[in-house]
Amino acid sequence: MVVCVINFRKMFIFTADDLLHIILFTDSSLFCIETCMKSKLIADAGSTNVEWTLLDTDGKVAQSFTSDGLNALLSSQEAIENAFQQVRGMISADSFVEEIHYYGAGCATPYICDKVKAALQASFFGAECHVNSDLLAAARSLLGNKKGIACIIGTGSNSCLYDGVDIISQIPSLGYVLGDEGSGAALGKCLVSDALKEQLPVNIKEEFFNEYKLTLPDILENVYRKPAPNKFLASFVPFIAKNLWNPYIYSLVLKELTKFVKRNVAMYNGANSLDICFTGSIAFHFEKILREAAASVGYKVSEVTSGPMKGLIAYHIGNQ
């Protein structure tokens, strides 16, 4: 932001940093003091979609929209740059983005974060860009400036110990093959495996195959040969949700969420004395079972949200 101040004799030009105090003087009196913050574009990027919110210089939401999902770990530089060019075109022509806070799936190493930052700078010339993991987004959204444990359970799952500023400890997620306990991918994997191995109740199994019209070769093709098998497996979560009335399906979800708590939350020192918070579609839609799972292992869930954006807006307005 560039601001010109005229005191009737001279003109001064100020360039804003994070917070700008403009003091306008005349020859004999002080006219006013104006305080501004930078316009900020916040992104919560997942594999399924990316949620964007633009805050104006008054800290008010100027624009909110979604774009296609993006996992920086699995995407080429060209694909990332093309995605951000499309996003730039979705922003109102009269809006100027001064600062970007991008929180993304796959942003797990400095190299990947630098790759995303370069792509943002190419699309948003002159903007100050910050790139961090979706896990830090969850921590800032759920805990703000407090210490606690932040967890994500959506298509995948993850967790961390947060000190109010940074992530200080993290049990690795390990992805849908070795980890991702409780996630949409893990729930879908259990459902499909049990259906194929004749473990599901007969009526549930028949309903599953009637609804999705999948054969064994179809399933193996999607899991082992096609891209994004985690998304394919997670696509069966709506079937699980509508059949929670069945004790077998309810138990399947409870076991997976309990496994998440035991293999992730319980691994942090002092977890019993900390706020334990969750965000993500699976945590939100299965909140009752999640709370039951945590209680069965001796923990209490402090908060559950469907996504981090609302908390991120509050965090970035409060931390100029």
Legacy VTK file of the C-alpha trace (Angstrom):
# vtk DataFile Version 3.0
C-alpha trace
ASCII
DATASET POLYDATA
POINTS 320 float
0.000 0.000 0.000
1.333 3.463 -0.908
-0.140 6.511 0.781
0.355 10.166 -0.144
-0.016 12.823 2.556
-0.204 16.518 1.669
0.207 19.250 4.312
-0.516 22.087 1.874
3.193 22.806 1.352
4.820 19.386 0.862
3.809 15.935 -0.229
5.083 12.844 1.599
4.864 9.254 0.283
4.655 6.377 2.791
4.945 2.640 2.017
3.006 0.484 4.513
4.446 -2.486 6.299
2.035 -4.576 8.341
0.410 -1.719 10.217
0.295 1.826 8.935
-0.282 4.932 11.020
-0.905 7.980 8.874
-0.743 11.294 10.631
-1.988 14.248 8.666
-0.746 17.655 9.699
-1.640 21.154 8.546
0.499 24.187 9.333
-1.013 24.529 12.795
-3.142 21.515 13.725
-3.422 17.748 13.692
-6.271 16.668 11.426
-6.636 12.885 12.010
-4.987 9.529 12.594
-5.886 6.635 10.300
-4.880 3.030 10.997
-4.839 0.467 8.209
-3.835 -3.147 7.826
-2.754 -4.842 4.632
-5.300 -6.581 2.465
-4.806 -10.303 3.048
-5.643 -13.334 0.948
-5.961 -16.509 3.036
-5.988 -19.971 1.454
-6.885 -23.281 3.061
-5.765 -25.800 0.442
-6.824 -29.419 0.549
-6.722 -32.225 -1.971
-10.459 -31.881 -2.627
-10.750 -28.091 -2.880
-9.060 -24.831 -1.906
-11.016 -22.267 0.127
-9.958 -18.628 -0.380
-10.897 -15.539 1.638
-9.804 -11.986 0.843
-9.748 -9.527 3.754
-9.789 -5.820 2.954
-7.749 -3.168 4.777
-10.469 -2.901 7.438
-10.234 -6.613 8.214
-13.605 -7.328 6.599
-14.270 -10.198 4.203
-14.203 -8.730 0.705
-14.517 -11.994 -1.198
-14.785 -15.744 -0.537
-14.633 -18.536 -3.111
-13.304 -22.045 -3.753
-11.051 -23.505 -6.442
-10.018 -27.025 -7.399
-8.091 -29.042 -4.849
-4.294 -28.848 -4.818
-1.706 -31.029 -3.097
1.681 -29.365 -3.535
3.558 -32.590 -2.848
1.872 -34.351 -5.769
1.647 -31.427 -8.230
4.188 -30.139 -10.731
5.413 -26.550 -10.673
3.510 -25.874 -13.885
0.263 -27.259 -12.457
0.614 -25.112 -9.327
1.325 -21.967 -11.361
-1.661 -22.637 -13.634
-3.904 -23.116 -10.611
-2.844 -19.773 -9.115
-3.291 -17.975 -12.433
-6.888 -19.197 -12.463
-7.368 -17.990 -8.904
-5.979 -14.559 -9.812
-8.677 -14.317 -12.455
-11.350 -15.123 -9.874
-10.446 -12.128 -7.721
-12.265 -8.882 -8.357
-10.367 -6.655 -10.773
-10.446 -3.709 -8.360
-8.939 -5.724 -5.478
-5.237 -5.442 -4.702
-3.666 -8.305 -2.740
-0.821 -7.154 -0.519
-0.258 -10.241 1.620
-0.986 -13.952 1.086
-1.185 -16.653 3.753
-1.319 -20.023 2.019
-1.844 -23.151 4.097
-1.649 -26.265 1.983
-1.861 -30.027 1.888
1.567 -31.352 0.952
3.424 -28.239 2.186
5.562 -30.372 4.466
9.134 -29.314 3.596
10.923 -25.993 2.967
11.521 -27.052 -0.653
7.809 -27.596 -1.337
6.854 -24.384 0.473
9.376 -22.436 -1.636
7.906 -23.991 -4.787
4.413 -22.823 -3.834
5.707 -19.394 -2.799
7.385 -18.883 -6.180
4.148 -19.791 -7.963
2.157 -17.351 -5.811
4.625 -14.540 -6.465
4.404 -15.170 -10.206
0.624 -14.708 -10.122
0.381 -12.004 -7.447
3.230 -9.658 -8.281
4.422 -7.606 -5.306
2.447 -9.546 -2.687
4.180 -10.680 0.481
3.702 -14.473 0.505
3.736 -16.886 3.430
3.365 -20.635 2.831
2.766 -23.145 5.623
1.265 -26.568 6.153
-2.447 -27.284 6.524
-1.555 -28.571 9.985
-0.373 -25.119 11.100
-3.631 -23.753 9.684
-5.556 -26.154 11.917
-3.487 -25.188 14.966
-3.861 -21.435 14.430
-7.547 -21.790 13.647
-8.443 -24.024 16.585
-6.065 -22.761 19.273
-5.104 -19.210 18.263
-2.306 -18.277 20.628
-2.940 -21.078 23.157
-1.007 -24.298 23.678
-2.796 -27.520 22.769
-3.188 -30.451 20.395
-4.623 -29.756 16.943
-5.940 -32.568 14.761
-7.235 -32.853 11.207
-9.516 -35.701 10.175
-10.773 -35.363 6.625
-9.778 -37.305 3.515
-6.525 -37.903 5.438
-5.608 -37.326 9.069
-2.842 -35.552 10.968
-2.049 -34.046 14.376
0.451 -31.861 16.203
1.401 -30.323 19.523
1.244 -26.510 19.232
2.776 -24.048 21.710
0.671 -21.037 20.717
3.155 -19.921 18.058
4.647 -22.941 16.293
4.223 -26.681 15.951
6.677 -28.180 18.441
5.959 -31.882 17.994
4.218 -34.024 15.389
3.385 -37.690 15.128
3.781 -38.398 11.387
0.599 -38.958 9.415
2.241 -41.514 7.050
-0.522 -41.218 4.462
-3.362 -43.561 3.594
-1.166 -46.678 3.206
0.691 -46.579 6.541
-1.399 -44.156 8.588
-4.276 -41.690 8.185
-6.192 -43.422 10.975
-9.838 -42.360 11.237
-9.746 -40.555 7.902
-12.192 -40.797 5.031
-9.647 -42.915 3.158
-9.224 -45.264 6.137
-12.985 -45.607 6.659
-13.511 -46.287 2.952
-10.709 -48.853 2.946
-12.298 -50.719 5.858
-15.717 -50.665 4.204
-14.509 -51.887 0.808
-12.235 -54.541 2.285
-15.017 -55.872 4.529
-17.455 -55.904 1.606
-15.073 -57.910 -0.590
-14.098 -60.325 2.190
-17.738 -61.054 3.145
-17.418 -59.333 6.540
-20.263 -56.834 6.139
-23.827 -57.733 7.101
-25.484 -59.208 4.005
-28.033 -56.396 3.597
-25.342 -53.706 3.883
-23.075 -55.494 1.414
-25.877 -55.862 -1.127
-26.858 -52.209 -0.739
-23.226 -51.144 -1.232
-22.754 -53.025 -4.515
-26.197 -52.031 -5.783
-25.480 -48.352 -5.148
-21.963 -48.146 -6.580
-22.135 -50.839 -9.291
-18.498 -51.774 -8.696
-16.816 -55.055 -9.499
-13.636 -56.417 -7.936
-11.586 -55.406 -11.039
-13.097 -51.888 -10.837
-12.019 -51.510 -7.235
-8.516 -52.878 -7.801
-8.077 -50.588 -10.816
-9.059 -47.508 -8.784
-6.935 -48.406 -5.766
-3.770 -49.686 -7.446
-3.593 -48.141 -10.902
-5.519 -44.878 -11.076
-4.425 -41.582 -9.480
-5.786 -40.404 -6.099
-6.806 -43.769 -4.589
-7.259 -41.996 -1.236
-10.020 -39.858 -2.766
-11.622 -42.945 -4.291
-11.725 -44.696 -0.915
-12.972 -41.571 0.863
-15.819 -41.276 -1.663
-17.656 -44.054 0.213
-18.006 -42.017 3.415
-21.562 -40.844 2.515
-22.608 -44.515 2.391
-21.093 -45.052 5.835
-22.824 -41.936 7.197
-26.284 -42.993 6.059
-25.828 -46.487 7.517
-24.605 -45.513 10.980
-27.828 -47.008 12.361
-26.292 -50.428 11.681
-24.198 -51.624 14.668
-21.496 -53.041 12.385
-21.001 -49.731 10.543
-21.144 -47.728 13.781
-18.487 -50.014 15.266
-16.326 -49.630 12.144
-16.278 -45.835 12.554
-15.756 -46.013 16.323
-12.801 -48.394 15.950
-11.087 -46.188 13.355
-11.528 -42.982 15.359
-10.357 -44.734 18.527
-7.297 -45.894 16.608
-6.601 -42.260 15.659
-6.724 -41.159 19.302
-4.527 -44.024 20.526
-1.904 -43.732 17.778
-1.765 -39.936 17.600
-3.290 -37.888 20.443
-2.115 -40.233 23.197
1.483 -39.978 21.957
1.871 -36.339 23.057
3.230 -35.753 26.554
0.671 -34.123 28.827
-2.222 -34.646 26.417
-4.642 -35.110 29.324
-4.031 -31.557 30.527
-4.257 -29.832 27.123
-7.059 -28.657 24.865
-7.596 -31.296 22.164
-9.261 -29.825 19.091
-10.312 -31.209 15.718
-11.148 -29.874 12.301
-12.097 -31.576 9.043
-15.151 -33.133 7.429
-14.884 -36.544 9.109
-14.315 -35.056 12.571
-17.261 -32.698 12.059
-19.802 -35.157 10.635
-18.892 -37.938 13.063
-18.374 -35.639 16.067
-20.522 -37.706 18.433
-18.570 -40.885 17.696
-15.270 -38.984 17.843
-16.081 -37.727 21.330
-17.050 -41.263 22.345
-13.779 -42.620 20.945
-11.707 -40.031 22.817
-13.563 -40.640 26.073
-12.979 -44.401 25.794
-9.227 -43.715 25.897
-9.505 -41.128 28.681
-9.495 -37.855 26.721
-11.968 -35.013 26.318
-12.429 -33.214 22.996
-12.452 -29.419 23.435
-13.693 -28.274 20.010
-14.665 -29.641 16.594
-15.046 -27.537 13.442
-15.819 -28.416 9.831
-12.864 -26.416 8.497
-10.207 -23.920 9.616
-11.127 -20.817 7.603
-13.306 -19.060 10.192
-10.612 -19.463 12.840
-7.868 -18.399 10.424
-9.699 -15.163 9.656
-9.911 -14.393 13.376
-6.250 -15.309 13.846
-4.960 -13.070 11.051
-7.110 -10.125 12.092
-5.884 -10.493 15.679
-2.216 -11.019 14.748
-1.258 -8.090 12.492
LINES 1 321
320 0 1 2 3 4 5 6 7 8 9 10 11 12 13 14 15 16 17 18 19 20 21 22 23 24 25 26 27 28 29 30 31 32 33 34 35 36 37 38 39 40 41 42 43 44 45 46 47 48 49 50 51 52 53 54 55 56 57 58 59 60 61 62 63 64 65 66 67 68 69 70 71 72 73 74 75 76 77 78 79 80 81 82 83 84 85 86 87 88 89 90 91 92 93 94 95 96 97 98 99 100 101 102 103 104 105 106 107 108 109 110 111 112 113 114 115 116 117 118 119 120 121 122 123 124 125 126 127 128 129 130 131 132 133 134 135 136 137 138 139 140 141 142 143 144 145 146 147 148 149 150 151 152 153 154 155 156 157 158 159 160 161 162 163 164 165 166 167 168 169 170 171 172 173 174 175 176 177 178 179 180 181 182 183 184 185 186 187 188 189 190 191 192 193 194 195 196 197 198 199 200 201 202 203 204 205 206 207 208 209 210 211 212 213 214 215 216 217 218 219 220 221 222 223 224 225 226 227 228 229 230 231 232 233 234 235 236 237 238 239 240 241 242 243 244 245 246 247 248 249 250 251 252 253 254 255 256 257 258 259 260 261 262 263 264 265 266 267 268 269 270 271 272 273 274 275 276 277 278 279 280 281 282 283 284 285 286 287 288 289 290 291 292 293 294 295 296 297 298 299 300 301 302 303 304 305 306 307 308 309 310 311 312 313 314 315 316 317 318 319
